[in-house]
Amino acid sequence: MNNLITDIPILDDIKIHDESVQGTAFESVQNQHNPNARKLYIETYGCQMNFSDTEIVASIMLKMGFKTETNPKNADVIFLNTCSIRENAEQKVWERLKQYRSLKKHNPGLIVGVLGCMAERLKSKLLEQDKLVDIVVGPDAYRDLPNLISEVDSGQKAVNVLLSLEETYADISPVRLNSNGVSAFISIMRGCDNMCSFCVVPFTRGRERSREVNSILHEVEILLKEGYREVTLLGQNVDSYRYHNTNFAQLLELVAQMDRNLRVRFTTSHPKDISNQLLETMAKYNNICKFIHLPVQSGNNRILNKMNRTYTREWYLERVQTARSIMPNLALSTDIIVGFCSETEEEHQDTLSILEEVRYEHAYMFKYSERPGTLAARKYPDDVPDQVKTRRLNEVITLQTQISREKNLADIGKTFTVLVEGASKRSEKDLCGRNDANKMLVFPYKEGVKKGDYIQVKVKQATSATLIGEIVD
């Protein structure tokens, strides 16, 4: 999916990323009022796929008789669903584990588990060097949680990090965590076959496998009945989805046809797999958002080749041009890595120039971080000094912030269809929601307007990140 390492955007409101962390605070009628039920607290780091996985874990644990807890101090089991995207992401987890050591001293029966990508990559260190962790579970082993919990209850440490060529969790109904009741993620595939040299995901999440079509459509149907108005189809590279004779463009069309009032988004796309069939399908349906997250990573062909991205700058720009010719109002976002192995100043300038040429709505921007086990770590020295990386990153941020501001200022006076998501974070007097281009709009509350409504909002002001407007009839 889309970010520095995975091509899935890390969930965060700001565009220069620090991996998000969130203690999942969610309610479920199942087990919540059982005073004897054991209490589960889950903390999630990283990308959208991790948040989707946490919803699967919660479902499995609720069926085991657990209930959810919003305060780790009151929990019987604490899970950290982790991210291996960058060293900083892993460091945050180690720091968090140290904080939980005091909880374990006061509650020796507390079970602490590490899930996800970091669990798969660092299983030995987690179990042997840090005596705090009781359970280590990889992304394909969540069905084994009942057995692993039993092992720990009997006094053993428990681990399962086996990768699967088949697991998609297609039959598990996710527990929607912190849901706004309007938008939901639907995982349509797992793993990745794109061996980008900087990327750890193929090693922590395994090979690509696509979920059965009818199970995806059934999940959409359930969400529609529950009142959801928007779904995001999620995968490491959704464009490579294929189940028997159904490709991603065909799946997208099937979902769009289910309800013309259901907004459909997807993430993430790999530039090499953006087909004209997909672009024409997007253009055909009004309820498919005209927005693509299309990671470029670098604007220089030598660096793209070293990254094993399998496309050139020219190929990428042709795909952008074709997409915009089919959908003139198409909005684009991207990922940028600065300071990749041996990147020169001239090559960095190529990245700045591609930002200027494409003019993205926003970008997720990172300094290169070497990940053990990747091709880049084995083959290429991480030889760009950190201070140079920092300076280059700041240049990218400055330029993209300027472009984002200019694009948003150009929206002043325009009226957009907005799906109301709820109250604004800053003021209960304001509502917020996103337009087709995935831009956040904030506008004063109007009587009768409620979460889940489609409304028309005219833009009055703009910042680099937000459009500010008012509801119009």
Secondary structure by P-SEA (a helix, b strand, c coil): ccccccccccccccccccbbbbccccccccccccccbbbbbbbbcccaaaaaaaaaaaaaaaaabbbbbcccccccbbbbbcccccaaaaaaaaaaaaaaaaaaaacccbbbbbbcccccccccccccccccccbbbccccccaaaaaaaaaaabbbbbbbcccccccccccccccccccccbbbbbcbbbbccccccccccccccccccccaaaaaaaaaaaaaacccbbbbccccccccccccccaaaaaaaaaaccccbbbbbcccccccccaaaaaaaaaccccccccccccccccaaaaaaacccccaaaaaaaaaaaaaacccbbbbbbbbcccccccaaaaaaaaaaaaaacccccccccccccccccccccccccccaaaaaaaaaaaaaaaaaaaaaaaaaaccccccccccccccccccbbbbcccccbbbbbcccccccccbbbbbbbccccccbbbbbbcc
